[in-house]
Amino acid sequence: MREGIHPDYVECSVNCAGCGTTWKTRSVLAEIRVEVCSNCHPFFTGQRKIVDTEGRVEKFMSKYGLKKK
């Protein structure tokens, strides 16, 4: 490796916005923030999250005065 061209590889903190879990790893960044992690992602937990999408199409149709086919 060439000297002086690589960034510093330091210990950093990873924070999950979904569940609040934090852990330490190494990276070129001082802090990493993620939306979901393996502790709260539905694939790893086996639990399904319900997303409320009901009414979005109707709201769009009424906003622009469109009729349903």
Residue pairs with C-beta under 8 A, 6 or more apart in sequence:
7 28
8 28
9 26
9 27
9 28
10 26
10 27
10 28
10 30
11 24
11 25
11 26
12 24
12 25
12 26
12 27
12 29
12 30
12 31
12 32
13 22
13 23
13 24
13 30
13 31
13 32
14 22
14 23
14 24
14 25
14 31
14 32
14 33
14 34
14 37
15 21
15 22
15 31
15 32
15 33
15 34
16 22
16 34
16 35
16 36
16 37
16 39
16 40
17 33
17 34
17 35
17 36
18 34
18 35
18 36
18 37
18 40
18 41
19 37
19 39
19 40
21 37
21 39
21 40
25 32
38 44
39 45
42 48
42 49
60 66
61 67
61 68
